Amino acid sequence: MTVDHGDTACKTPDAAQYIDKTWAHSLAKGFGSPAAHERSRESMRTRC
């Protein structure tokens, strides 16, 4: 797949590598999945 970013220096990360990195990070933090990790975060509405 090719993504046209126009005349910029932007790059699109490899999806498989990004997903693996996300899972590894969540598991290292003690969560069963990236979704569980996200659900543990405080709601944006209560942060402000």
C-alpha distance matrix in Angstrom:
0.0 3.8 6.7 10.0 12.8 15.4 18.2 18.0 17.6 15.4 12.6 10.2 11.5 10.2 10.9 13.0 15.0 15.7 16.9 19.1 20.5 21.4 23.1 25.0 26.2 27.5 29.2 30.8 32.2 33.8 31.7 30.5 27.0 25.1 26.4 29.9 29.5 28.5 31.4 33.8 33.2 35.8 35.0 34.0 37.0 39.5 38.2 39.4
3.8 0.0 3.8 6.6 9.5 11.8 14.5 14.6 14.5 12.6 10.4 8.9 11.3 11.1 12.6 15.2 16.5 16.8 18.7 20.9 21.7 22.6 24.9 26.5 27.3 28.9 30.8 32.1 33.4 35.3 33.3 32.5 29.0 26.7 28.0 31.6 30.8 29.5 32.6 34.9 33.9 36.3 35.4 34.0 37.0 39.5 38.0 38.8
6.7 3.8 0.0 3.8 6.1 9.0 12.0 11.8 12.2 9.9 8.5 7.3 10.5 11.5 12.7 15.9 17.0 16.4 18.4 21.1 21.4 21.9 24.5 26.3 26.6 28.0 30.4 31.6 32.4 34.5 32.5 32.0 28.4 25.7 26.8 30.4 29.5 27.8 30.9 33.2 31.8 33.9 32.9 31.2 34.1 36.7 35.1 35.8
10.0 6.6 3.8 0.0 3.8 5.5 8.7 9.4 10.8 9.4 9.4 9.5 13.2 14.8 16.2 19.5 20.2 19.5 21.8 24.4 24.4 24.8 27.7 29.4 29.4 30.9 33.5 34.4 35.1 37.4 35.4 35.2 31.5 28.6 29.7 33.2 32.1 30.2 33.3 35.5 33.9 35.7 34.5 32.4 35.1 37.9 36.2 36.5
12.8 9.5 6.1 3.8 0.0 3.8 6.5 6.1 7.8 6.3 7.6 8.7 12.5 15.0 16.5 20.0 20.2 18.9 21.6 24.2 23.6 23.9 27.1 28.6 28.1 29.8 32.6 33.2 33.7 36.3 34.5 34.6 31.0 27.8 29.0 32.4 30.9 28.9 32.1 34.0 32.1 33.7 32.6 30.3 33.0 35.6 33.7 33.8
15.4 11.8 9.0 5.5 3.8 0.0 3.8 5.7 8.7 8.7 10.7 12.4 16.1 18.6 20.2 23.7 23.8 22.6 25.3 28.0 27.3 27.6 30.9 32.3 31.7 33.4 36.3 36.8 37.3 39.9 38.1 38.3 34.7 31.5 32.6 35.9 34.4 32.3 35.4 37.4 35.3 36.7 35.4 32.9 35.4 38.1 36.2 35.9
18.2 14.5 12.0 8.7 6.5 3.8 0.0 3.8 7.1 8.8 11.4 14.0 17.5 20.2 22.3 25.7 25.3 24.2 27.2 29.5 28.5 29.1 32.5 33.5 32.8 34.8 37.6 37.8 38.3 41.1 39.7 40.2 36.6 33.3 34.7 37.9 36.0 34.1 37.3 39.0 36.7 38.0 36.9 34.2 36.8 39.3 37.1 36.7
18.0 14.6 11.8 9.4 6.1 5.7 3.8 0.0 3.8 5.5 8.7 11.7 15.0 18.1 20.2 23.5 22.7 21.4 24.6 26.8 25.5 26.1 29.6 30.4 29.5 31.6 34.5 34.5 34.9 37.9 36.6 37.3 33.8 30.5 32.0 35.0 33.0 31.1 34.5 35.9 33.5 34.9 34.1 31.4 34.1 36.5 34.1 33.8
17.6 14.5 12.2 10.8 7.8 8.7 7.1 3.8 0.0 3.8 6.6 10.2 12.8 16.0 18.5 21.5 20.3 19.2 22.7 24.5 22.9 23.9 27.4 27.9 27.0 29.4 32.1 31.9 32.5 35.6 34.5 35.3 32.1 28.8 30.7 33.6 31.3 29.8 33.4 34.6 32.3 34.0 33.5 31.1 34.1 36.1 33.5 33.6
15.4 12.6 9.9 9.4 6.3 8.7 8.8 5.5 3.8 0.0 3.8 6.9 9.8 13.1 15.3 18.5 17.5 16.0 19.3 21.4 20.0 20.7 24.2 25.0 24.1 26.3 29.1 29.1 29.6 32.5 31.3 32.0 28.6 25.3 27.0 30.0 27.9 26.4 29.9 31.2 29.1 30.9 30.3 28.0 31.1 33.2 30.8 31.1
12.6 10.4 8.5 9.4 7.6 10.7 11.4 8.7 6.6 3.8 0.0 3.8 6.4 9.5 12.0 15.0 14.0 13.1 16.4 18.3 17.3 18.3 21.6 22.3 22.0 24.2 26.7 26.9 27.8 30.6 29.3 29.7 26.3 23.3 25.3 28.4 26.4 25.2 28.8 30.2 28.5 30.7 30.3 28.5 31.7 33.8 31.5 32.2
10.2 8.9 7.3 9.5 8.7 12.4 14.0 11.7 10.2 6.9 3.8 0.0 3.8 6.6 8.5 11.8 11.5 10.4 13.3 15.6 15.1 15.9 18.9 20.1 20.1 22.0 24.4 25.1 26.0 28.5 26.9 26.9 23.4 20.6 22.4 25.6 24.1 22.9 26.3 28.0 26.6 29.0 28.6 27.1 30.4 32.5 30.5 31.5
11.5 11.3 10.5 13.2 12.5 16.1 17.5 15.0 12.8 9.8 6.4 3.8 0.0 3.8 6.0 8.8 7.8 6.9 10.2 12.1 11.5 12.7 15.6 16.6 16.7 18.9 21.1 21.7 22.9 25.3 23.9 23.9 20.6 18.0 20.3 23.3 21.6 20.9 24.5 26.0 24.9 27.6 27.7 26.5 30.0 31.8 29.8 31.2
10.2 11.1 11.5 14.8 15.0 18.6 20.2 18.1 16.0 13.1 9.5 6.6 3.8 0.0 3.8 5.7 5.6 6.2 8.8 10.2 10.8 12.4 14.6 15.6 16.7 18.7 20.3 21.3 22.9 24.9 23.4 22.9 19.7 17.7 20.0 23.0 21.9 21.6 25.0 26.6 26.0 29.0 29.2 28.5 32.0 33.7 31.9 33.6
10.9 12.6 12.7 16.2 16.5 20.2 22.3 20.2 18.5 15.3 12.0 8.5 6.0 3.8 0.0 3.8 5.5 5.1 6.1 8.6 9.8 10.5 12.3 14.2 15.3 16.6 18.3 19.9 21.3 22.9 21.0 20.1 16.8 14.8 16.8 20.0 19.2 18.8 22.0 23.9 23.7 26.7 26.7 26.3 29.8 31.5 30.1 32.0
13.0 15.2 15.9 19.5 20.0 23.7 25.7 23.5 21.5 18.5 15.0 11.8 8.8 5.7 3.8 0.0 3.8 5.5 5.2 6.2 8.6 9.9 10.7 12.3 14.3 15.6 16.6 18.3 20.2 21.5 19.8 18.6 15.6 14.4 16.8 19.6 19.1 19.4 22.4 24.1 24.4 27.7 28.1 28.1 31.6 33.1 31.7 34.0
15.0 16.5 17.0 20.2 20.2 23.8 25.3 22.7 20.3 17.5 14.0 11.5 7.8 5.6 5.5 3.8 0.0 3.8 5.5 5.1 6.1 8.6 10.0 10.5 12.3 14.4 15.4 16.4 18.5 20.2 19.1 18.5 15.8 14.4 17.4 19.8 18.6 19.2 22.5 23.7 23.7 27.1 27.9 27.8 31.4 32.6 30.9 33.1
15.7 16.8 16.4 19.5 18.9 22.6 24.2 21.4 19.2 16.0 13.1 10.4 6.9 6.2 5.1 5.5 3.8 0.0 3.8 5.5 5.1 6.2 8.7 9.9 10.6 12.4 14.3 15.3 16.8 18.8 17.3 17.2 14.1 11.9 14.7 17.3 15.9 16.0 19.5 20.8 20.4 23.7 24.3 24.0 27.7 28.9 27.2 29.4
16.9 18.7 18.4 21.8 21.6 25.3 27.2 24.6 22.7 19.3 16.4 13.3 10.2 8.8 6.1 5.2 5.5 3.8 0.0 3.8 5.4 5.1 6.2 8.6 9.9 10.8 12.3 14.2 15.6 16.9 15.0 14.2 11.0 9.3 12.0 14.7 13.9 14.3 17.4 19.0 19.3 22.7 23.3 23.6 27.1 28.3 27.0 29.4
19.1 20.9 21.1 24.4 24.2 28.0 29.5 26.8 24.5 21.4 18.3 15.6 12.1 10.2 8.6 6.2 5.1 5.5 3.8 0.0 3.8 5.5 5.2 6.1 8.6 10.1 10.6 12.2 14.4 15.5 14.3 13.5 11.1 10.4 13.6 15.5 14.6 15.9 19.0 19.9 20.6 24.2 25.3 25.9 29.5 30.3 28.8 31.5
20.5 21.7 21.4 24.4 23.6 27.3 28.5 25.5 22.9 20.0 17.3 15.1 11.5 10.8 9.8 8.6 6.1 5.1 5.4 3.8 0.0 3.8 5.5 5.1 6.2 8.7 10.0 10.5 12.5 14.5 13.8 14.0 11.7 10.2 13.8 15.4 13.6 14.9 18.3 18.7 18.9 22.4 23.8 24.0 27.8 28.4 26.5 29.2
21.4 22.6 21.9 24.8 23.9 27.6 29.1 26.1 23.9 20.7 18.3 15.9 12.7 12.4 10.5 9.9 8.6 6.2 5.1 5.5 3.8 0.0 3.8 5.5 5.2 6.3 8.7 9.9 10.9 12.7 11.3 11.6 8.8 6.6 10.1 11.9 10.1 11.1 14.5 15.2 15.4 19.0 20.2 20.6 24.3 25.0 23.4 26.1
23.1 24.9 24.5 27.7 27.1 30.9 32.5 29.6 27.4 24.2 21.6 18.9 15.6 14.6 12.3 10.7 10.0 8.7 6.2 5.2 5.5 3.8 0.0 3.8 5.5 5.2 6.1 8.5 9.9 10.7 9.2 8.7 6.3 5.9 9.5 10.7 9.7 11.7 14.4 15.1 16.2 19.9 21.4 22.4 26.0 26.4 25.2 28.2
25.0 26.5 26.3 29.4 28.6 32.3 33.5 30.4 27.9 25.0 22.3 20.1 16.6 15.6 14.2 12.3 10.5 9.9 8.6 6.1 5.1 5.5 3.8 0.0 3.8 5.5 5.2 6.0 8.6 10.0 9.8 10.1 9.0 8.9 12.6 13.1 11.5 14.0 16.8 16.6 17.6 21.3 23.3 24.3 27.9 27.9 26.4 29.5
26.2 27.3 26.6 29.4 28.1 31.7 32.8 29.5 27.0 24.1 22.0 20.1 16.7 16.7 15.3 14.3 12.3 10.6 9.9 8.6 6.2 5.2 5.5 3.8 0.0 3.8 5.5 5.1 6.4 8.9 8.9 10.5 9.3 8.1 11.8 12.0 9.5 11.8 14.8 14.2 14.7 18.3 20.4 21.3 24.9 24.8 23.0 26.0
27.5 28.9 28.0 30.9 29.8 33.4 34.8 31.6 29.4 26.3 24.2 22.0 18.9 18.7 16.6 15.6 14.4 12.4 10.8 10.1 8.7 6.3 5.2 5.5 3.8 0.0 3.8 5.4 5.1 6.5 5.4 7.1 6.0 5.4 8.8 8.3 6.1 9.1 11.6 11.1 12.3 16.0 18.2 19.6 23.0 22.8 21.5 24.8
29.2 30.8 30.4 33.5 32.6 36.3 37.6 34.5 32.1 29.1 26.7 24.4 21.1 20.3 18.3 16.6 15.4 14.3 12.3 10.6 10.0 8.7 6.1 5.2 5.5 3.8 0.0 3.8 5.3 5.1 5.1 6.1 6.7 8.0 11.0 10.0 8.8 12.2 14.1 13.4 15.2 18.9 21.3 23.0 26.3 25.9 24.7 28.2
30.8 32.1 31.6 34.4 33.2 36.8 37.8 34.5 31.9 29.1 26.9 25.1 21.7 21.3 19.9 18.3 16.4 15.3 14.2 12.2 10.5 9.9 8.5 6.0 5.1 5.4 3.8 0.0 3.8 5.4 7.4 9.5 10.2 10.7 13.9 12.7 10.6 13.9 16.1 14.6 15.9 19.5 22.2 23.7 27.0 26.3 24.7 28.1
32.2 33.4 32.4 35.1 33.7 37.3 38.3 34.9 32.5 29.6 27.8 26.0 22.9 22.9 21.3 20.2 18.5 16.8 15.6 14.4 12.5 10.9 9.9 8.6 6.4 5.1 5.3 3.8 0.0 3.8 5.8 9.1 9.9 9.9 12.5 10.7 8.2 11.5 13.4 11.3 12.6 16.0 18.9 20.6 23.8 22.8 21.3 24.8
33.8 35.3 34.5 37.4 36.3 39.9 41.1 37.9 35.6 32.5 30.6 28.5 25.3 24.9 22.9 21.5 20.2 18.8 16.9 15.5 14.5 12.7 10.7 10.0 8.9 6.5 5.1 5.4 3.8 0.0 3.8 6.7 8.9 10.3 12.3 9.8 8.5 12.3 13.2 11.3 13.6 16.9 19.8 22.0 25.0 23.8 22.9 26.6
31.7 33.3 32.5 35.4 34.5 38.1 39.7 36.6 34.5 31.3 29.3 26.9 23.9 23.4 21.0 19.8 19.1 17.3 15.0 14.3 13.8 11.3 9.2 9.8 8.9 5.4 5.1 7.4 5.8 3.8 0.0 3.8 5.6 7.2 8.7 6.1 5.6 9.4 10.2 9.1 11.8 15.3 17.7 20.1 23.0 22.3 21.7 25.3
30.5 32.5 32.0 35.2 34.6 38.3 40.2 37.3 35.3 32.0 29.7 26.9 23.9 22.9 20.1 18.6 18.5 17.2 14.2 13.5 14.0 11.6 8.7 10.1 10.5 7.1 6.1 9.5 9.1 6.7 3.8 0.0 3.8 7.2 8.2 6.3 7.6 10.9 11.3 11.3 14.3 17.8 19.7 22.1 24.9 24.6 24.3 27.9
27.0 29.0 28.4 31.5 31.0 34.7 36.6 33.8 32.1 28.6 26.3 23.4 20.6 19.7 16.8 15.6 15.8 14.1 11.0 11.1 11.7 8.8 6.3 9.0 9.3 6.0 6.7 10.2 9.9 8.9 5.6 3.8 0.0 3.8 5.3 5.2 6.3 8.8 10.0 11.0 13.3 16.9 18.3 20.3 23.3 23.5 23.1 26.5
25.1 26.7 25.7 28.6 27.8 31.5 33.3 30.5 28.8 25.3 23.3 20.6 18.0 17.7 14.8 14.4 14.4 11.9 9.3 10.4 10.2 6.6 5.9 8.9 8.1 5.4 8.0 10.7 9.9 10.3 7.2 7.2 3.8 0.0 3.8 5.5 4.9 6.2 8.7 10.0 11.3 14.9 16.0 17.5 20.8 21.2 20.5 23.7
26.4 28.0 26.8 29.7 29.0 32.6 34.7 32.0 30.7 27.0 25.3 22.4 20.3 20.0 16.8 16.8 17.4 14.7 12.0 13.6 13.8 10.1 9.5 12.6 11.8 8.8 11.0 13.9 12.5 12.3 8.7 8.2 5.3 3.8 0.0 3.8 5.3 5.1 6.2 8.7 10.3 13.5 14.1 15.9 18.8 19.5 19.4 22.5
29.9 31.6 30.4 33.2 32.4 35.9 37.9 35.0 33.6 30.0 28.4 25.6 23.3 23.0 20.0 19.6 19.8 17.3 14.7 15.5 15.4 11.9 10.7 13.1 12.0 8.3 10.0 12.7 10.7 9.8 6.1 6.3 5.2 5.5 3.8 0.0 3.8 5.4 5.1 6.4 9.1 12.4 13.7 16.2 18.9 18.9 19.0 22.4
29.5 30.8 29.5 32.1 30.9 34.4 36.0 33.0 31.3 27.9 26.4 24.1 21.6 21.9 19.2 19.1 18.6 15.9 13.9 14.6 13.6 10.1 9.7 11.5 9.5 6.1 8.8 10.6 8.2 8.5 5.6 7.6 6.3 4.9 5.3 3.8 0.0 3.8 5.5 5.4 7.1 10.8 12.7 14.7 17.8 17.6 17.0 20.4
28.5 29.5 27.8 30.2 28.9 32.3 34.1 31.1 29.8 26.4 25.2 22.9 20.9 21.6 18.8 19.4 19.2 16.0 14.3 15.9 14.9 11.1 11.7 14.0 11.8 9.1 12.2 13.9 11.5 12.3 9.4 10.9 8.8 6.2 5.1 5.4 3.8 0.0 3.8 5.4 5.5 8.9 9.8 11.5 14.7 15.1 14.6 17.8
31.4 32.6 30.9 33.3 32.1 35.4 37.3 34.5 33.4 29.9 28.8 26.3 24.5 25.0 22.0 22.4 22.5 19.5 17.4 19.0 18.3 14.5 14.4 16.8 14.8 11.6 14.1 16.1 13.4 13.2 10.2 11.3 10.0 8.7 6.2 5.1 5.5 3.8 0.0 3.8 5.5 8.0 8.7 11.5 13.9 14.0 14.4 17.8
33.8 34.9 33.2 35.5 34.0 37.4 39.0 35.9 34.6 31.2 30.2 28.0 26.0 26.6 23.9 24.1 23.7 20.8 19.0 19.9 18.7 15.2 15.1 16.6 14.2 11.1 13.4 14.6 11.3 11.3 9.1 11.3 11.0 10.0 8.7 6.4 5.4 5.4 3.8 0.0 3.8 6.6 8.9 11.9 14.3 13.4 13.4 17.1
33.2 33.9 31.8 33.9 32.1 35.3 36.7 33.5 32.3 29.1 28.5 26.6 24.9 26.0 23.7 24.4 23.7 20.4 19.3 20.6 18.9 15.4 16.2 17.6 14.7 12.3 15.2 15.9 12.6 13.6 11.8 14.3 13.3 11.3 10.3 9.1 7.1 5.5 5.5 3.8 0.0 3.8 6.4 8.6 11.4 10.6 10.1 13.7
35.8 36.3 33.9 35.7 33.7 36.7 38.0 34.9 34.0 30.9 30.7 29.0 27.6 29.0 26.7 27.7 27.1 23.7 22.7 24.2 22.4 19.0 19.9 21.3 18.3 16.0 18.9 19.5 16.0 16.9 15.3 17.8 16.9 14.9 13.5 12.4 10.8 8.9 8.0 6.6 3.8 0.0 3.8 6.4 8.4 7.0 6.9 10.6
35.0 35.4 32.9 34.5 32.6 35.4 36.9 34.1 33.5 30.3 30.3 28.6 27.7 29.2 26.7 28.1 27.9 24.3 23.3 25.3 23.8 20.2 21.4 23.3 20.4 18.2 21.3 22.2 18.9 19.8 17.7 19.7 18.3 16.0 14.1 13.7 12.7 9.8 8.7 8.9 6.4 3.8 0.0 3.8 5.3 5.5 6.6 9.4
34.0 34.0 31.2 32.4 30.3 32.9 34.2 31.4 31.1 28.0 28.5 27.1 26.5 28.5 26.3 28.1 27.8 24.0 23.6 25.9 24.0 20.6 22.4 24.3 21.3 19.6 23.0 23.7 20.6 22.0 20.1 22.1 20.3 17.5 15.9 16.2 14.7 11.5 11.5 11.9 8.6 6.4 3.8 0.0 3.8 5.5 5.2 7.0
37.0 37.0 34.1 35.1 33.0 35.4 36.8 34.1 34.1 31.1 31.7 30.4 30.0 32.0 29.8 31.6 31.4 27.7 27.1 29.5 27.8 24.3 26.0 27.9 24.9 23.0 26.3 27.0 23.8 25.0 23.0 24.9 23.3 20.8 18.8 18.9 17.8 14.7 13.9 14.3 11.4 8.4 5.3 3.8 0.0 3.8 5.6 6.1
39.5 39.5 36.7 37.9 35.6 38.1 39.3 36.5 36.1 33.2 33.8 32.5 31.8 33.7 31.5 33.1 32.6 28.9 28.3 30.3 28.4 25.0 26.4 27.9 24.8 22.8 25.9 26.3 22.8 23.8 22.3 24.6 23.5 21.2 19.5 18.9 17.6 15.1 14.0 13.4 10.6 7.0 5.5 5.5 3.8 0.0 3.8 5.6
38.2 38.0 35.1 36.2 33.7 36.2 37.1 34.1 33.5 30.8 31.5 30.5 29.8 31.9 30.1 31.7 30.9 27.2 27.0 28.8 26.5 23.4 25.2 26.4 23.0 21.5 24.7 24.7 21.3 22.9 21.7 24.3 23.1 20.5 19.4 19.0 17.0 14.6 14.4 13.4 10.1 6.9 6.6 5.2 5.6 3.8 0.0 3.8
39.4 38.8 35.8 36.5 33.8 35.9 36.7 33.8 33.6 31.1 32.2 31.5 31.2 33.6 32.0 34.0 33.1 29.4 29.4 31.5 29.2 26.1 28.2 29.5 26.0 24.8 28.2 28.1 24.8 26.6 25.3 27.9 26.5 23.7 22.5 22.4 20.4 17.8 17.8 17.1 13.7 10.6 9.4 7.0 6.1 5.6 3.8 0.0
